[in-house]
Amino acid sequence: VRKVQGFEFSGVGVVLHAVEHFSYHVGQVAFWVKQLTEADLGFYDHHDLTQIND
């Protein structure tokens, strides 16, 4: 058990916390790139988002 930002986590919990934190910042960067360039980043260009899955 390790303390991270005042919370106790297992080793796996620490890794999950770090990945979650990093992914949040990736989303922030993507948001600002989209805003500043006024461009679609095309994350889902190769998917038909209207298709219903079985």
GUSE-861850 format. One record per residue: residue in three letters; x, y, z of N, C-alpha, C, O in turn. Coordinates in steps of 0.001 Angstrom, whole numbers, plus 500000, padded with zeros to 6 digits. Atoms other than C-alpha are relative to their C-alpha. Example, Ala and Ser with C-alpha at 12.3 -4.5 7.8 and 13.67 -1.06 7.14 Angstrom:
<atoms>
<atom ALA,<500890,498810,500000>,<512300,495500,507800>,<500900,501200,500000>,<501936,501181,500665>>,
<atom SER,<499180,498810,499940>,<513670,498940,507140>,<499230,501090,500730>,<499739,502198,500899>>,
</atoms>
This chain:
<atoms>
<atom VAL,<500853,498814,500000>,<500000,500000,500000>,<500890,501238,500000>,<501863,501330,500748>>,
<atom ARG,<499226,498761,500117>,<501298,503431,499015>,<499056,501188,500093>,<497891,501103,499705>>,
<atom LYS,<500809,498781,499943>,<500059,506942,499682>,<500269,500850,498769>,<501419,501141,498441>>,
<atom VAL,<499920,499114,501158>,<499338,509072,496616>,<498988,501111,500229>,<497790,500851,500344>>,
<atom GLN,<500853,498830,499799>,<497943,512565,497111>,<499069,499813,501195>,<497907,500217,501158>>,
<atom GLY,<500766,500173,498775>,<496766,511592,500584>,<499108,498772,500037>,<498472,498507,501057>>,
<atom PHE,<500819,501212,500057>,<494993,508397,499478>,<500902,498781,499982>,<502014,498833,499455>>,
<atom GLU,<499229,501239,500002>,<496191,504840,500033>,<499574,499122,498830>,<498388,498859,498629>>,
<atom PHE,<500240,500839,501171>,<496515,502676,496928>,<500904,498783,500040>,<501992,498823,500615>>,
<atom SER,<499130,501148,500241>,<497829,499223,496109>,<500903,500354,498819>,<500751,501420,498221>>,
<atom GLY,<499134,499753,501159>,<500524,498950,493433>,<499202,500147,498719>,<499481,501033,497911>>,
<atom VAL,<500863,499913,501181>,<497866,498317,490777>,<499195,501289,500051>,<499005,501943,499025>>,
<atom GLY,<500757,498765,499842>,<495832,501209,492163>,<500810,501224,499623>,<500283,502167,499033>>,
<atom VAL,<499115,498887,500362>,<498814,503531,491765>,<500101,500107,498481>,<500009,501202,497927>>,
<atom VAL,<499898,500001,501463>,<499206,502508,488115>,<498695,500482,499376>,<498721,501308,498463>>,
<atom LEU,<501290,499568,500537>,<495480,502926,487426>,<499775,501492,500226>,<499263,502186,499348>>,
<atom HIS,<500130,498574,499702>,<495503,506329,489111>,<500847,500826,499033>,<500386,501845,498518>>,
<atom ALA,<499106,499275,500909>,<498465,507449,486990>,<499464,499993,498572>,<499503,501019,497893>>,
<atom VAL,<500550,500097,501357>,<496880,506202,483743>,<498768,500886,499868>,<498613,501583,498865>>,
<atom GLU,<501197,499160,500019>,<493579,507909,484587>,<500384,501479,499968>,<499808,502259,499210>>,
<atom HIS,<499547,498609,499941>,<495379,511154,485431>,<500594,500433,498657>,<500293,501519,498161>>,
<atom PHE,<499381,499701,501291>,<497425,511040,482221>,<498943,500126,498906>,<499016,501029,498073>>,
<atom SER,<501028,499962,501043>,<494353,510299,480082>,<499166,501271,500101>,<498713,501794,499083>>,
<atom TYR,<500721,498741,499815>,<492593,513324,481568>,<500759,501134,499312>,<500159,501956,498618>>,
<atom HIS,<499198,498944,500632>,<495467,515555,480441>,<500051,499838,498483>,<500081,500836,497763>>,
<atom VAL,<500053,500223,501451>,<495475,513947,476978>,<498708,500592,499444>,<498717,501222,498386>>,
<atom GLY,<501271,499412,500413>,<491813,514927,476713>,<500040,501516,499997>,<499478,502148,499103>>,
<atom GLN,<499864,498545,499951>,<492646,518488,477747>,<500809,500508,498810>,<500442,501505,498189>>,
<atom VAL,<499172,499596,501139>,<495368,518725,475103>,<499207,499877,498708>,<499250,500777,497869>>,
<atom ALA,<500812,500184,501208>,<493038,517314,472433>,<498960,501106,499888>,<498740,501639,498801>>,
<atom PHE,<500992,498929,500007>,<490367,519841,473420>,<500617,501306,499518>,<500058,501970,498645>>,
<atom TRP,<499394,498713,500368>,<492734,522807,473129>,<500538,499998,498580>,<500473,501025,497903>>,
<atom VAL,<499557,500077,501397>,<494243,521607,469841>,<498807,500213,499086>,<498895,500943,498099>>,
<atom LYS,<501223,499842,500793>,<490704,521336,468467>,<499518,501445,500006>,<499134,501980,498966>>,
<atom GLN,<500471,498623,499879>,<489770,524784,469755>,<500901,500974,499248>,<500416,501859,498542>>,
<atom LEU,<499057,499040,500579>,<492905,526556,468576>,<500181,499829,498498>,<500462,500800,497796>>,
<atom THR,<499818,500236,501437>,<493113,524926,465135>,<498680,499984,499250>,<498659,499992,498019>>,
<atom GLU,<501331,500105,500599>,<489340,524780,464538>,<499920,498822,499028>,<499323,498919,497956>>,
<atom ALA,<499946,501186,500855>,<489926,521311,463110>,<499421,498794,500729>,<499508,498687,501953>>,
<atom ASP,<500440,501283,499471>,<488317,517922,463596>,<501230,499108,500087>,<501952,498956,499102>>,
<atom LEU,<498800,500812,499834>,<490993,515634,464998>,<499880,498628,499349>,<500881,497926,499208>>,
<atom GLY,<500178,501220,500777>,<489498,512651,463173>,<500256,498714,500753>,<500683,497727,500155>>,
<atom PHE,<499757,501213,499220>,<489747,510140,466008>,<499154,498818,499528>,<499583,497670,499640>>,
<atom TYR,<500915,501073,500382>,<486788,508155,464627>,<499682,500019,498514>,<498636,499513,498107>>,
<atom ASP,<500243,499924,501441>,<487090,508811,460891>,<499821,498628,499356>,<499059,498499,498398>>,
<atom HIS,<500056,501332,500609>,<487531,505095,460136>,<498849,499148,500554>,<498752,497963,500237>>,
<atom HIS,<501149,500714,499443>,<484356,504127,462076>,<498700,500655,499548>,<498609,501879,499450>>,
<atom ASP,<501344,499503,500271>,<480714,504451,461080>,<499270,500046,501339>,<498823,499016,501843>>,
<atom LEU,<500578,499863,498673>,<479286,505826,464317>,<498481,499881,500005>,<497860,499889,501067>>,
<atom THR,<501450,500182,500066>,<475714,505414,463067>,<499612,498530,499891>,<498431,498194,499972>>,
<atom GLN,<500265,501433,500136>,<476042,501635,462639>,<499619,499402,501357>,<500271,499666,502367>>,
<atom ILE,<500451,500657,498774>,<474158,499581,465230>,<500722,498665,500136>,<500742,497864,499201>>,
<atom ASN,<499309,501264,499733>,<476160,496747,466795>,<499001,498933,500402>,<498003,499220,501062>>,
<atom ASP,<500869,501123,499625>,<474565,493322,467169>,<500382,499463,501354>,<499763,498515,501839>>,
</atoms>
